[in-house]
Amino acid sequence: MSEEGEEKMELSHEPVPGYRTAFFIAITIGVLYLAIILFKTLT
């Protein structure tokens, strides 16, 4: 697959503040939305 002496390239970046918080907020809202839909279909 890779040849002898070939170095592996690695992409890296500096984290942008605020994206992790926004991600968790969006996931939480999505889970709550699905939970409300599930609750309404069961009652």
TAWO-V978948 format. One line per field, one symbol per residue. phi: phi as a letter, one per 30 degrees, with the letter a starting at -180 (. if undefined). burial: 1 if it has 9 or more other C-alpha atoms within 8 Angstrom, else 0. A space follows every 10 residues. Layout:
BEGIN
phi=???
burial=???
END
This chain:
BEGIN
phi=.cddiddddb cbaddcdjdd dddddddddd dddddddddd ddc
burial=0000000000 0000000000 0000000000 0000000000 000
END
